[in-house]
Amino acid sequence: MTTRASHSDLTLHARSERAIELSRCALVVLSGAQRGAERVIDQPIFRIGKSPENDLVLGDDTVSRTHCEILHDERGFLVRDLGSTNGTLLDGREVKEAYLTPGSALTIGSIELKLRPFSERYERQK
């Protein structure tokens, strides 16, 4: 059985009567001053850029104020470049819009990120 979480549009998978598994993804910063930082994509539209209003703020001169966004929909995670100056690359290729796959390398300006899927399991109370 699959249901939708209304507040964040994340997919829930019922593995048994007593447990729910929540599929999630995080972005791990692999280069630059914020190397090692990790941010969970926890909403349907997740914005990345150097402006403080973004969900992931990357303080680098090669990153545009609002560089790109990741949309979570029924097919997965869609990255969309928002007219950035230095482009958005997915696995080394410039993209305007493309779906991410587990382990994808996403380059924002000169900052490299990696998509890390994970799941959280919650036991139901009796």
C-alpha atoms as a printed R data frame, in Angstrom:
    type eleno elety resid chain resno      x      y       z
1   ATOM     1    CA   MET     A     1  0.000  0.000   0.000
2   ATOM     2    CA   THR     A     2  1.323  3.448  -0.908
3   ATOM     3    CA   THR     A     3 -0.043  6.702   0.518
4   ATOM     4    CA   ARG     A     4  1.068 10.291   0.233
5   ATOM     5    CA   ALA     A     5  2.224 12.470   3.112
6   ATOM     6    CA   SER     A     6  0.197 15.642   2.710
7   ATOM     7    CA   HIS     A     7  2.652 18.120   4.271
8   ATOM     8    CA   SER     A     8  5.731 17.153   2.267
9   ATOM     9    CA   ASP     A     9  4.594 14.897  -0.582
10  ATOM    10    CA   LEU     A    10  6.975 12.094   0.428
11  ATOM    11    CA   THR     A    11  6.093  8.509  -0.396
12  ATOM    12    CA   LEU     A    12  5.130  6.173   2.429
13  ATOM    13    CA   HIS     A    13  5.451  2.412   2.048
14  ATOM    14    CA   ALA     A    14  3.616  0.101   4.433
15  ATOM    15    CA   ARG     A    15  5.849 -2.965   4.826
16  ATOM    16    CA   SER     A    16  3.631 -4.613   7.393
17  ATOM    17    CA   GLU     A    17  0.712 -3.863   9.646
18  ATOM    18    CA   ARG     A    18  3.116 -2.498  12.277
19  ATOM    19    CA   ALA     A    19  5.704 -0.477  10.310
20  ATOM    20    CA   ILE     A    20  5.831  2.384   7.831
21  ATOM    21    CA   GLU     A    21  8.888  3.137   5.710
22  ATOM    22    CA   LEU     A    22  9.438  6.694   4.487
23  ATOM    23    CA   SER     A    23 11.604  7.098   1.356
24  ATOM    24    CA   ARG     A    24 13.808 10.192   1.551
25  ATOM    25    CA   CYS     A    25 16.807 11.795  -0.183
26  ATOM    26    CA   ALA     A    26 19.598 14.030   1.017
27  ATOM    27    CA   LEU     A    27 22.149 16.182  -0.794
28  ATOM    28    CA   VAL     A    28 25.743 15.829   0.395
29  ATOM    29    CA   VAL     A    29 28.190 18.646  -0.412
30  ATOM    30    CA   LEU     A    30 31.368 17.071  -1.840
31  ATOM    31    CA   SER     A    31 33.458 20.179  -2.589
32  ATOM    32    CA   GLY     A    32 33.978 23.777  -1.543
33  ATOM    33    CA   ALA     A    33 33.942 25.432   1.864
34  ATOM    34    CA   GLN     A    34 30.832 23.485   2.987
35  ATOM    35    CA   ARG     A    35 32.272 20.064   2.117
36  ATOM    36    CA   GLY     A    36 30.647 17.352   4.226
37  ATOM    37    CA   ALA     A    37 27.431 19.304   4.862
38  ATOM    38    CA   GLU     A    38 24.240 17.360   4.231
39  ATOM    39    CA   ARG     A    39 20.685 18.571   3.723
40  ATOM    40    CA   VAL     A    40 17.556 16.416   3.522
41  ATOM    41    CA   ILE     A    41 15.165 17.257   0.683
42  ATOM    42    CA   ASP     A    42 12.186 17.652   2.978
43  ATOM    43    CA   GLN     A    43  9.632 19.547   0.877
44  ATOM    44    CA   PRO     A    44  8.077 19.332  -2.592
45  ATOM    45    CA   ILE     A    45 10.153 22.263  -3.946
46  ATOM    46    CA   PHE     A    46 13.732 22.543  -2.663
47  ATOM    47    CA   ARG     A    47 15.768 25.558  -3.845
48  ATOM    48    CA   ILE     A    48 19.560 25.825  -4.017
49  ATOM    49    CA   GLY     A    49 21.618 29.011  -4.371
50  ATOM    50    CA   LYS     A    50 23.711 31.546  -2.497
51  ATOM    51    CA   SER     A    51 20.793 33.709  -1.348
52  ATOM    52    CA   PRO     A    52 19.757 33.082   2.288
53  ATOM    53    CA   GLU     A    53 16.143 32.399   1.199
54  ATOM    54    CA   ASN     A    54 17.189 29.081  -0.387
55  ATOM    55    CA   ASP     A    55 16.753 25.700   1.308
56  ATOM    56    CA   LEU     A    56 20.416 24.848   0.653
57  ATOM    57    CA   VAL     A    57 22.616 27.947   0.771
58  ATOM    58    CA   LEU     A    58 25.974 27.567  -0.985
59  ATOM    59    CA   GLY     A    59 28.299 30.478  -0.271
60  ATOM    60    CA   ASP     A    60 30.385 30.291  -3.439
61  ATOM    61    CA   ASP     A    61 30.992 32.913  -6.148
62  ATOM    62    CA   THR     A    62 30.162 30.411  -8.927
63  ATOM    63    CA   VAL     A    63 26.660 29.787  -7.507
64  ATOM    64    CA   SER     A    64 23.803 32.080  -8.572
65  ATOM    65    CA   ARG     A    65 21.497 33.694  -5.995
66  ATOM    66    CA   THR     A    66 18.704 31.242  -6.893
67  ATOM    67    CA   HIS     A    67 20.588 28.659  -8.951
68  ATOM    68    CA   CYS     A    68 18.262 25.666  -9.284
69  ATOM    69    CA   GLU     A    69 15.440 23.793  -7.634
70  ATOM    70    CA   ILE     A    70 14.586 20.159  -7.024
71  ATOM    71    CA   LEU     A    71 10.945 19.166  -7.291
72  ATOM    72    CA   HIS     A    72  9.710 15.969  -5.666
73  ATOM    73    CA   ASP     A    73  6.869 14.416  -7.640
74  ATOM    74    CA   GLU     A    74  5.374 10.983  -8.274
75  ATOM    75    CA   ARG     A    75  8.272 10.085 -10.654
76  ATOM    76    CA   GLY     A    76 11.081 11.120  -8.309
77  ATOM    77    CA   PHE     A    77 13.352 14.142  -7.901
78  ATOM    78    CA   LEU     A    78 13.490 16.599 -10.822
79  ATOM    79    CA   VAL     A    79 16.306 19.171 -10.908
80  ATOM    80    CA   ARG     A    80 15.539 22.375 -12.803
81  ATOM    81    CA   ASP     A    81 18.105 25.105 -13.563
82  ATOM    82    CA   LEU     A    82 16.631 28.565 -12.891
83  ATOM    83    CA   GLY     A    83 18.655 30.519 -15.451
84  ATOM    84    CA   SER     A    84 21.894 30.330 -13.487
85  ATOM    85    CA   THR     A    85 25.041 32.054 -14.753
86  ATOM    86    CA   ASN     A    86 27.381 29.031 -14.494
87  ATOM    87    CA   GLY     A    87 24.923 26.234 -15.184
88  ATOM    88    CA   THR     A    88 23.763 23.052 -13.488
89  ATOM    89    CA   LEU     A    89 25.414 19.756 -14.391
90  ATOM    90    CA   LEU     A    90 24.066 16.260 -13.791
91  ATOM    91    CA   ASP     A    91 26.766 13.592 -13.963
92  ATOM    92    CA   GLY     A    92 28.974 16.003 -15.925
93  ATOM    93    CA   ARG     A    93 26.372 17.134 -18.472
94  ATOM    94    CA   GLU     A    94 24.682 20.512 -18.456
95  ATOM    95    CA   VAL     A    95 20.940 20.253 -17.889
96  ATOM    96    CA   LYS     A    96 17.997 22.612 -17.838
97  ATOM    97    CA   GLU     A    97 15.699 19.944 -16.370
98  ATOM    98    CA   ALA     A    98 16.305 16.244 -15.590
99  ATOM    99    CA   TYR     A    99 15.373 13.539 -13.109
100 ATOM   100    CA   LEU     A   100 18.016 12.577 -10.553
101 ATOM   101    CA   THR     A   101 18.926  8.968  -9.841
102 ATOM   102    CA   PRO     A   102 20.405  7.539  -6.615
103 ATOM   103    CA   GLY     A   103 24.067  8.496  -6.422
104 ATOM   104    CA   SER     A   104 23.767 11.218  -9.080
105 ATOM   105    CA   ALA     A   105 26.502 13.856  -9.083
106 ATOM   106    CA   LEU     A   106 24.995 17.336  -9.281
107 ATOM   107    CA   THR     A   107 27.315 20.297  -9.942
108 ATOM   108    CA   ILE     A   108 26.017 23.752  -9.005
109 ATOM   109    CA   GLY     A   109 28.468 26.329 -10.387
110 ATOM   110    CA   SER     A   110 31.704 24.656  -9.245
111 ATOM   111    CA   ILE     A   111 30.234 22.947  -6.157
112 ATOM   112    CA   GLU     A   112 29.677 19.198  -6.436
113 ATOM   113    CA   LEU     A   113 26.797 17.514  -4.610
114 ATOM   114    CA   LYS     A   114 25.737 13.880  -4.420
115 ATOM   115    CA   LEU     A   115 22.174 12.601  -4.093
116 ATOM   116    CA   ARG     A   116 21.950 10.107  -1.225
117 ATOM   117    CA   PRO     A   117 18.705  8.136  -0.947
118 ATOM   118    CA   PHE     A   118 17.739  6.667   2.401
119 ATOM   119    CA   SER     A   119 14.651  5.472   4.193
120 ATOM   120    CA   GLU     A   120 13.278  5.921   7.670
121 ATOM   121    CA   ARG     A   121 11.301  3.152   9.287
122 ATOM   122    CA   TYR     A   122  8.653  3.910  11.873
123 ATOM   123    CA   GLU     A   123  7.046  1.260  14.044
124 ATOM   124    CA   ARG     A   124  3.363  1.760  14.688
125 ATOM   125    CA   GLN     A   125  2.212  1.818  18.277
126 ATOM   126    CA   LYS     A   126 -0.240 -0.918  19.273
